[in-house]
């Protein structure tokens, strides 16, 4: 096991020690180079190529001093995971030796194989050239592992013809689009000093940990990330004793090393605790600029997996690794702030007369209402289909929770103007030794997909295994679009204050349907949402079409994603769904035919032999219990075998449709996935009948409780 480094020094010294951060740049770069680079990072000024060699040399020296031998351009293709190609710093000399070199050219540009990553038709198989471009707004860092120390350089990834092949490029574009439109609003309110507006994110990451030995015996977990078979254990989460419970020592040791490694990389890992389901946990960082937060979340997921292996554990990031207990999500806490530190979503003590806040709030309300389909597709993947609307996660219906105070203010605005704000008051607990607590102005709502939580919005639908890039691309772009509409009106208004009042009232009246503070899990809300005209998009396949819808044209308008890039992502999403369900179905068939069916037949043979032995020894013996068990077993085996054949046939039919991705995806959803559910029913029943000594798979009880 790797040594935990937290004992090597205090946290303040440890934090960011493996990051080429502002302090390191200030120390190692000439003043003029440092200022030029900071102007690009902080203000979005164009990168001056002439400084690249100076930065590269300083970066190389710093990395080598810390033991690095290799560097890599680190990027985020449309695979859902990160990619890296490692090159050493060595360069040969005429005398047969080597020197350590790293040029500005190597820093700025790399060239991976573009055709080997998902492109949705942007790149043909023979068109291999692609480029990685240095993202100086996200700091370089060092990763330590069995290979040694490597310098990681965050980059964007694009095709030879300039289209984005990654998550980061459109994210950076969306941040610029949001900043541009928000600055227009700030200027109208007299702010002449802010140069940029940034979106910030704090993603809460949920995950499961199980013993690695159990994981390795489950082909479904290894190949698909979730259990395709598994009957409900005698105990699940019904006692509610795991949530915020005492953390087991083995898990605490893992969390300690995870914190340490994240801190070294500048990731502000702040909160950790037991989640609701057994063997489920959560880690939450402090807010960071959105592109940095996205990088950090990718690093977090990568380190969660690697460090778990060092502790004899396996980290499961799938949205639903175990049926019957809560799955995992990723709460995307999103806000916007000017570069002077002013949070634009902070209501202040009297939000009813905080006009600028109300304007930005209404921009978000209008954006979420009018572009709900785009938000929904940003949270869509096959794993999340198991959660959304399943009474454990937000419903598939997008709605917004504002709480009592802001909802009351919106009601006032719809009637002509806001004149007061509800106060939270003081909470008296009723025990003399306990202090009175200041009460928030509103309660929270854990069933809301999009909830206001003080000075930010919590988008709670995001999939636990997914990058947070797309949700934030969508959020930034839809809010930028509404801000641009508002700015257009205000810049041309004869009566500035009067026009603001009109805008606030229009949103309060026209977009109030999106505001819902009640129980999002209830059947009544589903019916009410339908009356309000809110979309209820229940599957990934149904959600994907939003990427090529009329509303998606706002991505083109704001330079975030071109028409070709949107179409490519549409195809990639459909292909990804098809491939994932196909892998799951093939894995299920393999397990059914080669593990579950043989074990069940073996047990039936044992039962039959025992019955015959008893009858031979004592003909008058009552063997009705054994015969009843044998009949139940053989009947279930028969049904199980029947649906193996059914699923095989359905998969064959699906594979013949893969020339038409939309048609194939729908068939996988409505045909293959449905037949998988039937086969699982009989497989799970066999688990409850077959002798545990013969059952070939670790059970839910084993995996969730025995570690």
C-alpha positions, 0 to 999 in steps of 0.5 A, a space after each residue: 500500500 502506498 504511504 499516506 503523505 499527510 504525516 510528512 508535513 502540515 496540510 497548508 504545506 501539503 496543499 497544492 504542492 504538486 500544482 504549478 499554481 500561481 505561487 509557483 509561477 510568480 516565483 519561477 517566471 520573469 515578471 513580464 512573463 508572469 504578468 502576460 500569462 496572468 492577463 490571459 488566465 484572469 481576463 481572457 486575453 489572447 495567449 502570447 505565444 512568445 512566452 511559451 518557451 519561458 513557461 515551458 522551461 520553468 515548468 520542466 525545471 519545477 517538475 524535474 526537481 520533484 522527480 518527474 521524468 515524463 509529461 503528458 497532454 491531459 484531455 477529456 475526449 467524448 468517452 467520459 474519461 480522460 486521456 493521456 499520452 506520456 513523453 519523456 523529457 529526454 532529448 539525445 545529444 551528439 555524444 550519445 547522451 541525453 539532456 532534459 528538454 521541454 519546449 514551448 511548442 511541446 507545451 502549446 500543442 500535442 498531436 494524438 490520434 483523433 480517429 480513435 476517439 468518438 467523433 460522431 462522424 466528424 473524423 473518418 477512420 483514415 483521418 487521424 490527425 487531431 490536436 491538443 491545445 494547452 489550457 493555461 487557465 487550468 494549472 498543470 500538475 504532477 501525478 505520482 504512481 507506480 510509473 513515477 512522477 509525470 507532469 500533466 498539462 490540461 489541454 483542449 482537444 480538437 480535430 484537424 478541421 477545428 471542431 471540438 472533440 472533447 468536453 473542455 473546448 465547449 466548456 471554455 466557450 460557454 464560460 466566455 459566452 456567459 461572461 460576455 453577457 453578464 458583463 453587459 448587465 453589470 455595466 448597465 448597473 454602473 460596474 466599470 471595474 469587473 473584467 470577467 464574470 466566472 461560473 463556479 462549481 462545487 460538485 458533490 461526488 457520490 460513490 460505492 466501495 466494496 471489497 476488491 475480491 467480491 468485485 473480481 468475482 462479478 463479471 457484471 461489475 467488471 464489464 458494466 459497472 453495475 450488477 445485472 443479477 442480484 436479489 434483495 438482501 435481508 437488510 438494505 437501507 430501510 433502518 436508515 442507519 448508514 447515513 452520516 453514521 460512524 465511518 468504518 476504519 478501513 474506509 477512513 483509511 481510504 478517505 484519509 489517503 484520498 484527501 491527501 492525494 487530492 490536496 496535493 493536487 490542489 483539489 479542495 476536498 472538504 466534506 466526507 460522509 456515509 451516504 444513504 445506501 450501505 457501502 455508499 459515501 460522498 465527497 464534496 469540494 469547495 467551489 472552484 472556477 468551472 473549468 478547474 472544478 471540471 478537471 478536479 472532478 475528473 481527477 477525483 474520480 480517477 484517484 477514487 478508483 486507484 486509491 481504492 485498489 491500494 486498500 483492497 477495495 473497488 470504487 463503483 461510480 455507476 449510477 445504479 450498481 445495486 438494485 433495491 438501494 439508492 444509486 449515486 448522483 453528482 450534485 452540481 452546485 453552480 453560481 456566478 461571480 464577477 472577478 472582483 469577488 461579487 457573487 451575482 446570485 447572493 440575495 443579501 439581507 433584503 432580496 426584495 429590493 436587490 434589483 441586480 440579484 432579482 434580475 440574475 435570478 429571473 434570468 436563471 428561472 427563465 433559462 431553466 424553464 425555456 431550455 429544460 430539455 437541454 438541461 435534461 439531456 445534460 444529465 442523461 446516460 444509461 446508468 441515470 435512467 435507473 435513478 431519475 424518477 425512481 423515488 431516490 433521485 430527482 424526478 425526470 421532470 425539471 422544476 426549480 425550488 426557490 423556497 418560501 422567501 424567494 417564492 413570495 418575492 416572485 409572487 409579489 413581482 407578478 403582482 406589480 412589485 416586491 416590497 418585503 422579504 420573509 425572515 427566518 427568525 430564531 429557532 428555539 430548541 427548548 433546552 436551556 443549555 442549547 443556544 438559539 439558532 438563527 433560522 434560514 429564511 426557507 427549508 431545503 428540498 432534496 426532491 428538487 432537480 434544481 434548487 436554490 440553496 442560499 447563493 447558488 443553484 444545486 443541479 441534482 440530476 447529474 450522473 455520478 459517473 459523468 463529467 460535469 462539463 456538459 451540465 455546465 456547458 448547458 447552464 452557462 449557455 442558456 443563462 447567457 442567452 437569457 442575459 443577452 435578451 435582457 441586455 438587449 432590452 435594457 441597453 435600448 430602454 428609454 426608462 431603465 428602471 421601468 424596463 427592469 420592472 417589466 422584465 421581472 414581472 414578465 418572468 414572474 408571470 410567464 415562467 412561474 410554472 417551473 417553480 415547485 417547492 413540494 414533493 417531487 417524488 409524488 404522483 400528484 406532482 407528475 400529474 401537476 407538471 403535465 398540466 403545467 406543460 413541463 416535459 417529462 423525459 423518462 429515458 436517455 434515448 428520449 432526451 438525446 434529440 434535444 441536442 439537434 432541436 430548434 432550442 439547441 441553436 443557442 449553442 451556435 448563436 453563442 459560439 459554444 457548439 457548431 451545428 456539426 459539433 451538435 450533430 456529432 454529440 447527438 450521434 456519440 450519445 446514441 452510439 454510447 447508449 447502444 454500446 452500453 446496453 449491448 455490452 450489458 446484454 452480452 455480459 448478462 447472457 454470458 453469466 446466465 449460461 456459464 455461471 447461473 444456469 450450471 450452478 442451478 442445474 447442479 443444485 437440482 441434481 443434488 436435490 434429486 439425488 437426495 430425494 432418491 436416496 431418502 426414498 430408497 432408504 425409507 420408502 414411506 418417508 415424507 419428501 414433499 418438502 424436497 420435491 416441492 423445492 425441486 419443482 420450484 427450482 426446475 420450473 424456475 430453471 426452465 423459465 430462466 433458460 427460456 428467457 436466455 433464448 428470448 434475450 439472445 434473439 432480441 440482441 440479434 435483432 438489435 444488432 441488425 438495426 445498428 445502421 440506424 442509430 436512433 431506431 437501434 437505440 429505441 429498440 435497445 431501450 424498448 426491447 433488449 433492456 426490457 428482456 434483460 429485466 425479465 431474465 433478471 427476475 428469474 435469475 434473482 429468484 434462483 439465487 434465493 433457491 440455490 444452496 449458497 455454497 453452490 451459488 457462483 456470485 457474491 451476493 448483495 449481502 456479501 458486497 454491501 456489508 462484508 468488508 
